[in-house]
Amino acid sequence: MKNLSQKLGGPRIWIKRDDCTGLSTGGNKTRKLEFLMADALAQGADVVITQGATQSNHARQTAAAACKLSMQCHILLEDRTGRNDADYVLNGNVLLDRLHGATVARRPGGADMAAEMEKLADQLRADGHKPYVIPGGGSNPVGALGYVNCALELLVQLNDMGIAPTHVVHGTGSAGTQAGLVAGLVAARSGIPVLGIGVRAPRPKQEDMVLSLARRTCDHMGLGDIVASEDVVANCDYVGDGYGIGTPGMVEAVRMVAELEGILLDPVYSGKAMAGLIDLVRRGHFEADSDLVFLHTGGSAALFGYPDAFGLPGYAN
Ligand SMILES: *Cc1c(COP(=O)(O)O)cnc(C)c1O
């Protein structure tokens, strides 16, 4: 991203376009679903169930993956932000969930979503179906394999391009992306640290979630205990008032990358991750003569659920 790098006057910032993974406007969940849906098929499932926030990118990509595989998809959406306007509850990812033919049901904020999915699975089994339950964000050792794979792909690309980045930076939420990346980059002895920018939990909780899942993922691959706690770093200073709630830094980041690079970020994840990256560059956190990789995890469909978030004239605030 030459224009953004130049504007910030810091390190050279490269972008890995996982917003272009192909299914239904793309995103990071597609890599996880490659493994999760294979597991569902191997188990003979005919329907998948998953959950997320109202504007969940994971739910949308799961609905699209189910279409490819001719499976049914049931989505439970948790009302995490308290917003009830038509754009938020009907547009963006929710519109796409429905276009992909998924069944969408809502649950109040704070509901035990795992228990809600199990209840639905019981009902479907009673009706003669074989449901496969995918956790929120697709973050378990099977889903995280998608990001082990991404780590290996990234290393080959960096090697081909002759780039030795000092960090890989991305938004971290349900932890599977960072856990898989860390597992893959450590297993390959790359020496490249990952910096997760948190979008929900405070730092200790976020780092615990990532470390635990990275270790379980290595265990699942038969690699043993190779991930150290120092390998997992999350910066959770850019969450603002909470998950899915806009911040001035997010607005600046989404607008800057849109205007300078012609690339769309999103208000919930990649916008906050980029806000963190921009702020850290401005504070001199990274060496000026160095290379950084920003992993773009997708999410632009959520822009249409938050049209009033960007301070643009003509959109009510
Ligand atoms: C889910 C998501 C993330 C976070 O990935 P996790 O694996 O849940 O930590 C980041 N960006 C976008 C756009 C997402 O949808």
The ligand as a Tripos MOL2 file, in Angstrom:
@<TRIPOS>MOLECULE
LIG
   15    15     1     0     0
SMALL
NO_CHARGES

@<TRIPOS>ATOM
      1 C1        -13.9990  -12.7110   12.2590 C.3       1 LIG1
      2 C2        -13.2570  -11.5710   11.7320 C.ar      1 LIG1
      3 C3        -12.0040  -11.2010   12.2680 C.ar      1 LIG1
      4 C4        -11.3990  -11.8440   13.4800 C.3       1 LIG1
      5 O1        -10.9600  -13.1420   13.2450 O.3       1 LIG1
      6 P1        -10.9700  -14.1900   14.4430 P.3       1 LIG1
      7 O2        -10.4460  -15.4220   13.8580 O.co2     1 LIG1
      8 O3        -12.4160  -14.2930   14.8860 O.co2     1 LIG1
      9 O4        -10.1350  -13.6570   15.5410 O.co2     1 LIG1
     10 C5        -11.3210  -10.1540   11.6860 C.ar      1 LIG1
     11 N1        -11.8410   -9.4870   10.6340 N.ar      1 LIG1
     12 C6        -13.0360   -9.8050   10.1010 C.ar      1 LIG1
     13 C7        -13.5300   -8.9820    8.9690 C.3       1 LIG1
     14 C8        -13.7780  -10.8550   10.6280 C.ar      1 LIG1
     15 O5        -14.9820  -11.1410   10.0900 O.3       1 LIG1
@<TRIPOS>BOND
     1     1     2 1
     2     2     3 ar
     3     2    14 ar
     4     3     4 1
     5     3    10 ar
     6     4     5 1
     7     5     6 1
     8     6     7 2
     9     6     8 1
    10     6     9 1
    11    10    11 ar
    12    11    12 ar
    13    12    13 1
    14    12    14 ar
    15    14    15 1
@<TRIPOS>SUBSTRUCTURE
     1 LIG1         1 GROUP 0 **** ****
